[in-house]
């Protein structure tokens, strides 16, 4: 079972496959993280 995060934690998830990105985004959000998805490293730095 996953622990709920007590503090605001932001995750930058970089993935070029939209289906994979959405799967991980949903999982991380369920675990209490705030998630931003980028399609590339360059996009993630913007």
C-alpha positions, -999 to 999 in steps of 0.1 A, spaced: 0 0 0 13 35 -9 18 62 17 2 96 11 27 124 8 23 150 37 39 179 19 35 194 -16 59 175 -39 62 184 -75 73 158 -100 85 166 -136 79 135 -156 95 134 -191 81 109 -215 75 110 -253 48 83 -253 15 99 -243 -1 66 -230 29 59 -207 30 95 -195 -7 94 -186 -3 61 -168 25 73 -146 9 108 -141 -23 91 -128 -3 68 -105 18 96 -91 -12 118 -85 -29 90 -67 1 88 -45 -2 124 -36 22 141 -60 16 171 -81 28 161 -116 38 180 -147 44 160 -179 68 171 -207 74 153 -240 111 160 -241 140 172 -219 139 205 -237 102 210 -231 108 200 -194 133 228 -191 109 255 -204 
